[in-house]
Every structure is written in C-alpha cells, then in structure tokens.
Amino acid sequence: MIVVQSRKRATVARNLQIKRAGRKVLRSFNSERVKYVVVGSVAARFHGGRKVPSDLDLLIDCSVENAPSVERALRSLGLPLPSPVEDLCKAKKRLELWFDGHTYEVDVLMEVAGASFEDLYRDRCTIRTRAGEVSIASAEDVAAMEDAVREIRPIGKPRT
C-alpha cells in the first residue's frame, strides 16, 4: 500500500473531480469502516489520466464481514437497499446511487474486469482527504482493468 500525503487535501479531491455527493459516500463508507477501492475514471485521473470523471466507481469487498458495514453506510445516507448486500454480491450486481437531481452517479461495484478485490486492496494507494483516507487502485491495476474492459467491450456494430 502506498500512502500519499497532501497538504492541500481539498485540491486533491478537486483535481480528481470527486463531487460533493461522492465525498458524502466516501465519508459514510469511511465512518462505517467499509473496505472499498476507488476504480474507474477517478482512479485513472489520480494516476495522470485526462478524462474528467462523470461518476465515482467504488469496488467493495464482498466478504460477509464487510456487508453489514456497507448496509449501515448506505442507510446513513438515506438510501434504500433493493436487497441485502450479501445477495447483491452473490448475484454480482451493482448499485447505482443517484444524487443532486440525478446529475451525479456513484456506482457501488461487486466485481470488476481484470482484477480481484483482494489484489486491488493489497496494492492500493491511500490518500488523505476531508472525507478521510481514500483507497484508490494502483496505476498498474487501473491499466489492467482498462485493458480487460477493452477486450470485452464491442468496438462497433457490424454493418448490415
């Protein structure tokens, strides 16, 4: 695990384009001690990517020990759960959480292509922000996930 210390914590979050709703979720996850890793475009931006994130993707640990923490964190945000987190993990579903009049999405993921939660969590970078310590996938893991997604995403439709 790499720990990144920043004197300008607000600047780090602003540069990552984590909006207020995302910071609320991170704060809630941290207060309930949820094991998670930030993946997707926010993680890519942390490692130098140029794409401005339109959402926040959080991969959670689907262990039996972590599920109650996830449920408490989501309930503290006033978000209803369609079913228990353990069931969502078994079905490999994702939760789409919408905030600010449906303008900002936070995805709680149960799995990602190209990596396991255990490997991502072991190799993560940790930054300190106003929302607390935030775990972000390593640059190598972000690249591996992008490669895996590219392999399974269709490039275009065949002409008819």
C-alpha positions in Angstrom: 0.0 0.0 0.0 1.2 3.5 -0.9 0.2 6.4 1.3 0.1 9.8 -0.4 0.2 12.8 2.0 -1.2 16.0 0.7 -1.0 19.4 2.4 -3.8 20.6 0.1 -6.4 17.9 0.7 -9.2 19.9 -1.0 -7.1 20.3 -4.0 -6.6 16.6 -4.4 -10.3 15.9 -4.3 -11.0 18.8 -6.7 -8.4 17.6 -9.1 -9.9 14.1 -9.0 -13.3 15.7 -9.8 -15.0 14.0 -6.8 -18.2 16.0 -6.3 -19.9 16.6 -3.0 -22.2 13.6 -3.4 -19.2 11.3 -3.9 -17.4 12.8 -0.9 -20.5 12.1 1.2 -20.5 8.5 0.2 -16.7 8.2 0.9 -17.2 9.9 4.3 -20.0 7.4 5.1 -18.0 4.4 3.9 -15.1 5.6 6.0 -17.1 6.2 9.1 -18.6 2.7 8.9 -15.1 1.2 8.1 -16.2 -0.2 4.7 -13.5 -1.9 2.8 -13.5 -0.4 -0.7 -11.3 0.7 -3.5 -11.9 3.6 -5.9 -11.7 2.3 -9.5 -12.7 3.7 -12.9 -12.1 7.2 -14.2 -11.4 8.8 -10.8 -8.6 6.3 -10.2 -7.3 6.8 -13.7 -7.3 10.6 -13.2 -5.4 10.2 -9.9 -2.6 8.4 -11.9 -2.5 11.1 -14.6 -5.4 10.3 -16.8 -7.0 13.3 -18.6 -10.6 12.2 -18.7 -12.9 14.2 -16.3 -14.9 11.7 -14.3 -18.7 11.9 -14.6 -19.2 9.4 -11.8 -17.5 7.7 -8.9 -16.9 3.9 -9.1 -16.3 2.1 -5.8 -15.5 -1.6 -5.7 -16.5 -3.1 -2.3 -15.2 -6.2 -0.5 -18.0 -8.7 -0.8 -17.0 -10.6 2.4 -19.6 -11.5 5.0 -17.7 -9.3 7.4 -17.9 -6.2 5.2 -21.6 -6.5 4.2 -23.1 -5.0 7.4 -20.8 -2.0 7.2 -21.9 -1.3 3.6 -25.5 -1.6 4.6 -25.0 0.8 7.6 -23.2 3.3 5.4 -25.9 3.3 2.7 -28.7 3.6 5.2 -26.9 6.5 6.9 -27.1 8.3 3.5 -30.9 7.6 3.5 -30.5 5.2 0.5 -32.9 2.2 0.3 -31.3 -1.2 -0.5 -33.1 -3.3 -3.0 -31.8 -6.4 -1.2 -29.2 -7.3 1.3 -25.6 -6.6 0.2 -24.7 -10.3 0.5 -27.4 -11.1 -2.1 -26.1 -8.4 -4.4 -22.6 -9.7 -4.1 -23.7 -13.3 -4.9 -25.6 -12.0 -8.0 -22.6 -9.7 -8.9 -25.0 -6.8 -9.3 -24.0 -3.2 -8.9 -25.8 -0.4 -7.1 -26.3 2.9 -8.9 -26.7 5.7 -6.4 -28.0 9.0 -7.9 -27.5 12.3 -6.2 -28.2 16.0 -6.9 -31.3 15.5 -9.0 -29.8 12.6 -11.0 -26.7 14.6 -12.1 -24.1 12.6 -10.3 -23.8 8.9 -10.1 -21.9 6.7 -7.6 -21.6 3.1 -8.6 -21.0 0.5 -5.9 -19.5 -2.4 -7.7 -19.3 -6.0 -6.6 -16.7 -7.0 -9.2 -14.6 -5.5 -12.0 -13.0 -7.0 -15.1 -9.3 -7.8 -14.9 -8.8 -7.8 -11.1 -9.9 -9.2 -7.8 -10.9 -7.0 -4.8 -8.1 -8.7 -2.7 -5.4 -7.8 -5.2 -6.7 -4.2 -5.7 -6.9 -3.6 -2.0 -3.5 -5.0 -1.3 -1.8 -2.8 -4.0 -3.9 0.3 -3.4 -2.8 3.9 -2.9 -4.2 5.7 0.0 -4.8 9.5 0.1 -5.9 11.6 2.9 -8.8 13.9 2.1 -11.6 15.7 4.0 -13.7 12.6 3.5 -11.0 10.6 5.4 -8.5 8.1 3.9 -9.5 7.1 0.4 -8.2 3.9 -1.1 -7.5 4.1 -4.9 -6.5 1.4 -7.2 -2.8 1.4 -8.2 -1.7 2.7 -11.6 -0.8 -0.9 -12.7 -4.2 -2.2 -11.7 -6.1 0.7 -13.4 -4.2 -0.2 -16.6 -5.1 -3.9 -16.3 -8.7 -3.1 -15.7 -8.8 -0.8 -18.7 -7.2 -3.5 -20.9 -9.8 -6.1 -19.7 -12.7 -3.8 -20.4 -11.4 -3.0 -23.8 -11.2 -6.7 -24.6 -14.9 -7.4 -23.6 -16.4 -4.1 -24.9 -17.6 -4.3 -28.5 -15.9 -1.7 -30.7 -18.7 -1.2 -33.1 -21.6 -2.9 -34.7 -21.1 -4.9 -37.9 -22.6 -3.2 -41.0 -25.8 -4.7 -42.2 
